[in-house]
Amino acid sequence: MGIEGKEKGRNILCFFFFGMLSLIYDEICLIAAEDILAGSTIPTAVVIISIAIPVILIKLTTPWFLQHVSYFKKISLVFILFLVGLVSLVLSPRISGRLAGVSIVESGVATSEITLLSLTAFYEHITVSAFVAGVGVSSFVGPLYYTSKCDLFTNQMSRS
């Protein structure tokens, strides 16, 4: 019996969606960089820096202490980071608030990636492949979702 036979299809599918959901926000923040900076002369690279700094800091420091925290608390932290980051990104009228929202969202992205990859240690190797495949799909789904929402909004505004 192959590896695929040992692992439940449900687990493989869940890890695929974990991978997709954990990095979809990253992809959306990248594609939305111009909208985040709308009305300013700040270069787009500032959004990239707002993404990179928290990711680097979390991936360099978090593995040293996050291993002592329960998975429930880790997933709760990821959820809170995503929620707070998205709220500040969407509702902030100031660009500095939007950039802070991007950094908070990216902190959630980095924490979710570390947490979910470490969770694959309790399952068969195929779950790692499923997670990575989900990450790859998020590179397509995130921009597609954001573009479709922007086009829908633009079409509604032009009809008004």
Helices and strands as residue ranges (DSSP letters): H 3-6, H 9-31, H 33-36, H 45-65, G 66-68, H 71-91, H 95-119, G 120-122, H 126-159
